[in-house]
Amino acid sequence: QVQLVESGGGLVQPGGPLGLSCAASGSILRINDMAWYRQAPGKERELVAAITSGDVTNYADAVKGRFTISRDNAKNTVYLQMNSLKPEDTAVYYCNAQIRTTWVHYYWGQGTQVTVSS
């Protein structure tokens, strides 16, 4: 069984930084792509940032230049450093990973709330 556990969410003032992490555990043979998504109230879940096993990154236009995704393969962990946060970044943030066990499957974390407010 594979688990993704996120941490680091919370309340932050506009313009402030916040970091998220997501650790994968279980019978993992390999982790391919990893990503962060978010879902704001009344909106669909959207891709925020993604990173391949070769450290190629991709960002949503709304977060380019403010957010940085990275990963530590030795720790099976993906990070999201968020800077210059805006109220519109308020959402539940989910990590997602394509993981090979006995097969390849996409797994989701449970989500962590990020609230940007003064």
Buried (B, 14 or more C-beta within 10 A) or exposed (E): EBEBBBEBBEEBEEEEEBEBBBBBEEEBEEBEBBBBBBBBEEEEBEBBBBBBEEEEBBBBEEBEEBBBBBBEEEEBBBBBBBBEBEEEBBBBBBBBBBBBBEEEEEBBBEBBEBBBEE
